[in-house]
Amino acid sequence: MNKHPLKPVTQNHIDLYKRDGVVLLKGMIDQEWVERLTESWLRMRREMEAGKPSYHLPRELLTNDPRLLSEIEAIDGKQRRKERKGGGFMSAKFMHLWDTDFMAYGTESPAGEIVGRVIESNTVRFFWDQMFVKDAACNIGTYWHSDFAAWPCKGEMLPSFWLALTPIDKDLNSLECIAGSHKDTVMQWPRAFNSRLLDRPMDRPDYIDYEQHRGDSDIRFLSFDMNPGDAILIHPRVYHGAGANRHPTQDRIALTTRWFGDDVVWDPRPECVNTPGLPFENMTPGVHPDDAALFPVVWRR
């Protein structure tokens, strides 16, 4: 398994990311990583489909964090497990905290270096991981959104690295991104576990539904043909979404990982996503994440 990119990050990659907020990175992760992650996910999926809990977080990470505990209990409730068996859509997150294969990818693969070189950061820390799976012919779409408003931190160097583990057809099952939408600095109201328990403030709009703008000539919808091991780097403010998996036989399996660059600092708000091991109350606003155990430095320039 490669520890450095199989192909170099070029100035063109950097320029496209600055312009569009998203860039396709082809052939930089080798097939050994793809096979290892796919096997680990399929093992995890079999456990979930058998009704076993989706999360195996160490108990110490749940201590004094009732929000995270409530979220996990809701996800692993009996009704939710029944729902996961239908519809053809599955997801999981924080796998690196209990699965050595996912932790190895976050800390030993080329992903951190690729991220750092594209965003031009001097250091990169691994934040967390998330799996998104749509089975063949799955008719469940993913609503248009950007990630920034959901993070308990702020900064421009807070990207997601979306890795294809199966072939992706741009016309049938690709993630779509809105080019240049990272320049929109409006703070939307996220659709996260915590935010759903709160009332949306009047000054925090819902996400733009770009389906209503698909015919607009001044909006560029980006989708990608991808082979396993190809990746998309996505700026935290870029709008993205996905329709149904219209491929009749090919599942779409993607692993996305989140990363901290140099300018990221804590900005905890009650509507944000939970972070295992670090409740909002323990995040110091304006301070860079520096807990090496939770957010290890994986690359330095």
N, C-alpha and C positions, 0 to 999 in steps of 0.2 A: 504494500500500500504506500502510495507516494506521500511524502511530507512537504513537498514543494510543488507548485503548479507545473503540470506537464507542458503547458505553453505559457509564455510570458504575458503579464499584464502590460498592455501598451498604452501610449498616450491617447490613442483613439478610444480605448475603453474609458479612460479617465474623462475625456472630453464629452463622450456620449452620456456618461453618468451625470456630469454637471449640467448638460443641456436638457436631458429628458427626465432625469431622476431615476432612470432604470437602464441597465445595460445587460446584454446577453453575453455570457462567458462560456465559450464552448471548449470542451475537451481538456479541462484543467484538473478534473478529479478522475482517478483511474477506476477501472471496473472492479477491482478488489474492494474498494470502499463501497461501491454500489451494491455488490453482492453481500457484503457483510451487513450493511444497514438494512437491506431488503430482508435477509434471513431473520434478523433481529426483530424487525417489525412484524413479519408473518408469525413468528412465535408469540409475540405480544398480542397480535390480533386473535389468534386461536384461544388464548386465555380469556380475552374480553368476550368473545362469542360464547365461551363456555360459562359466562356469568361471573367470572372472577373480577375483582376490582381492577380498574384501569390504572390506578395510581398506587405506587408502592413507596411513597416518600418516607424517608427516615423520620421517626417520631419526633426527634429533636428539632426538625425543621418546622413542625407544626406547633411547637410550644409557644404559648402567648401570642398566637395569631388566629383569633376566632374567625376572621374573614376567610382566610385560606381554608381552614378546617370546614367551614360551612360550604364553601365551593366544592371541595372534594366530596363531601358527604352527598351533595346534590347530584354531582356527576355520577357517583357510584351507587345511587339509589336504585332500587329494584325497577322502578318504572323506566328510568333512563337506560338501564341495561337492556330492557325489552326494546326500546326505541332504536338502540344501536344495531339490532339484528335486522332491521328493515331499512329500506330506502337506498342502500348502497353507498352511504356516506359515513366515514369514520374519521375521528381525529383523536389525538393524544398530545400531551405536552409534558415537559420536565423529565423526559425519559432518561436524560443523562444523569439524573440524581439517583437512579437505582440500576441502570443498565450500563455495563462497562463498555459495550460497543458504541453506544451513543456518546458516552463521555469521551471515548477515544477519538471519535470523529471531531468533537468540539475542540479538543486540546492537541491532537496530533496530526490532523489532516491539513491539507493546504488551504482550507477555507479561510482561516484567520489571516493568513498572509495575503490571500487574494483580496479580501475585504480591505485590509490596511492599505494595500497599494492603490486600489481604486479610489478610496475616499481620502487618500493622502494623509493618513494618520501616522503618528510616530509609534504608537502602541495600540494593541487591540486586545480587549478582554471579551471572553465568552460570556454571554448573558444567559440564554436558555434556548431550548429547541421545541419544535412542534411538528407533528405529522398531520398531513391532510391527504385523505384517500377518497377517491370517487371510483366506485366499481364501474365496469363497462355498462353503458346504457343507464347509468344513474341520472335521474332527472332532477336532482337537487342542485340549485345554483348557490353561488356565494355572493352576497350583496356587496355593492360598491362601498368602499371604505378606505381610509388611510389609517396607519397604526399610531401616529404620533400622539393623538389625544388620549390614547389608552395607556401609554407608558407612564410610570411614576417618576419619570426623569425627562430631561430636555436636552437638546443639542442636535446639531445637524449630522453628526457622525454616529447615527443610531440605526444602521441599516438592517435589512433582512436578506439573507442569502438563501434563495429558493432553489433547492437541488432536485432535479428530476431523477427518479429511480426507475422510471419506466419511459418508453417513448412517448413524446408529446406531439400532437398534431395541432398546428395553429388554428385550423378551421374546425376542429372537433372537440378538443379538451384542454386547450391552453389557458393558463392564467392570462388575464388581460390587464394592461396598465394604461393610464392616461398620461401621455408624454407631457412633461412640463408642469404637471399638477403639484410638484413639490414646491412651486413658487407661491402656492396658495397658503397663506399663514393664518387663515381663519381657524379658530380652535373649536372643532366640532365636539359633539357629545358622543362618547364611545358607546358601543353596544357590548359591554362586558358584564360579568357576573355582578360586580359591585354597582355599576351604574344602573342596572335594572332595578335595584332596590331603592333608588333615589329619584327625585323629581328633576327633570331636565330644566336647568335655568333658562330664562328667556334669551340670554345673550350667548347661548351655546347651541347653535343650529344642529340639526340632524345632518347626516352625510348627503352629499349630492347623489342623486340617482342618475348615473350617466347613461342608463338605458334610454332615458328620455332625451338624450342629446346625441344619439348615435348617428343621426343624419347631419349634424352640424359640421360645416366644412372647416372650421377653425379648431376642431378637436381631433387629435390623433390617437386612435386606439391601437395599442401595440400588443401583438400576440406573437408566439414564437414556435417554430418547429424545433424540438429538442430531442437529443439522444440521452440515454442514461449517463449521468456524469456531467451533463451540461447544467449550468446554473444561471439564475437571474439575480442580480443585485438590485435591491429596491430601496430607495430613499424613504425615511419614515413618514414623510408627508405625501408620498405618491399615492393617488387613488388606484386601487386595483380590485378586481373581482373575477368571477368565473361563472360561466353558465353551466348547464348540464354537461355531463360527459356523453357526448353523442357518438362516441366510438362504440360500435356494436360488440367488440370482443376484447378491447384493450382497457384494463384498469389504468387509472391515473394515480400514481403514488408519488408524493413529493414531500421532502423533508425541508422545513425552513428553520434556519438558525438566526438568532438575534445577537447583535454585537455592540460593544461600547468602544468608541474612538476617543480621541483626546478631549473633545469639548463637552462630553456628556457629564451632567451633574444631576443629582437627585432633585425631583420636584413632585413630592408625594401629594396626591389629591384623593379624596374618598371614592371617586368614580373609577379609579385606575385598576389595572389588572394586579393581581397578587403576585408577590415574589417570594418563593419558599425560602425560609431562613431569615427574612428581613421584613418584618411588618412595617407599615407606613410610619409608625411612631418612632422607629429606629433609623429612618432615613433622614439625614441632615440636609435640608434644602441648600442647594448651591455647592455641595461637596461632591467631588468625583467619586464614583464607586471604587472602593479600594480594598474590599474584602477578598483576599486572594483565594480563600477556600471556596467562596460562592461564585466569584467572578475572576477566574484565573487569567493572568496575562498569557496569551498564547503566541504573540508575535511582537517583536520590536524591530524597528527599522535599522 
